[in-house]
Amino acid sequence: MVVLSIGGNDLGFQDIIIQCTISWSTSPSWAPNLCNDDVQPLVDARMPAAMAGVDASIDAIRSSMAGAGYTDADYRLVVVSYPSPIPRGSEIRFSESGWSRLDTGGCPFWDAADTRARDSLVDQNAANLRSVAAANGAEFLDQRDAFQGNENCSVTADRPGRRGGPNPATSEWTRWVGTGILQGDIQESVHPNAFGQQALGRCLDLLWGQAPGGEWTCTNTPNQGPQAMNLTGL
């Protein structure tokens, strides 16, 4: 099985995080400066080139495998989408006002921006990846809901180690937005942590147990841990 996870950097996810953080930290809760109007045109403009890059990557994989003596039937090529690292605005455990979202939670975004990212941008990216996978005869694994209930700042999760040590069932599965003070802080921001990687690995394990081909979605059972992931056909 060859698994391809790609496209986020081409869409400028880091730029989006920075823009939404600035919008939150420079405006009051009674007059929030939302980043949605700035972010959506950026994503729309970059999407065609990003998906062309995914298409080219699939071609490169096919070529490399053929060069190594494999036919397309000898292996499974799976394109995966990204799990949402943050919940909807209504699902965040920190107040929208004050500084707790920045200095404690590491999720400095307005509720409306969180909801837009969760229900629009993540879906838009997944839908485009699904189309590219189908056009290239690759399997597709939709992971947009894989971290539901265990995202950074989720009301049903907590920071690993805050209550009796890290717990894969109740801990957050993604890193917070870092300040850049610590090594790797910025690079690891809103990426899966160890528990998140275990959950994604479990999704692939479940997919491996299925017959080759098709489109699948992997979802989380909140507060049950990575081993409780669920795989269903799309």
Buried (B, 14 or more C-beta within 10 A) or exposed (E): EBBBBBBBEBBBBBBBBBBBBBBBEEEEEEEBBBBBEBBBEBBEEBBEEBBEBBBEBBEEBBEEBEEEEEEEEEBBBBBBBBBBBBBBBEBBBBEBEEEBBBEBBBBBBBBBBBBBBBEBBBBBBBEBBBEBBEEBEBBBBBBBBBBBBBBBBBEBBBBBEEEEEBBBBBBBBBBBBBEEEEEEBBEBBBBBBEBBEBBBEBBBEBBEEEEEEEBBBBBBBBBBBBEBBBBEEE
